[in-house]
Amino acid sequence: MRADRDALSDAELIRAARSDPAAFGALYERHALHVYSWCRRRLEWAASDLTAETFAQAWLSRGRFRDERAGSALPWLLGIARNVLRETIRRDRVETRARERLGLPVDLTTEDAFADVEEKLSPRATLSAAFDRLPPHERQAVELRVIGDLPYDEVAERLAIQPAAARLRVSRALRRLALATSEEERA
């Protein structure tokens, strides 16, 4: 069976892969090193991931393959790799800008960087403590409105108060929470 696949063109392997996944495996074995080398020349640190993503995308789009190179799928695979690379670079830029805006380390290759990120993203504990310190009537209103996503009319009904009073309780609670977290950030 393997010898049969070796005799097939890339286009034939892709057609066969529609019903025989092992045929796609043969295509992978035939071109993985070429795709990996192409990716490595462009973005060395991510070459393995880019190669894997390229073949995953090729697998998903195998039904759209058009044989335009006398049976060779390598140009098609490199086109997919180019798109995967472009998307990876775009996503990395977005993530880097987000880390910069948040004041987080841009380079996350060290353990210290991860500790710094964890420390800066720990307002969750501050928020939880501030939430626990809210007066019970405000905490209930916030739980119903924000966590339970109920409209103010329903919050008011469940708390046996007027809708305006429900709005006021939620507003006061959210103001207290915002103050508590901003004070913690300044500290």
Helices and strands as residue ranges (DSSP letters): H 2-7, H 10-17, H 21-42, G 44-46, H 47-60, G 62-64, H 74-102, H 111-120, H 123-133, H 136-142, I 143-147, H 152-159, H 163-186
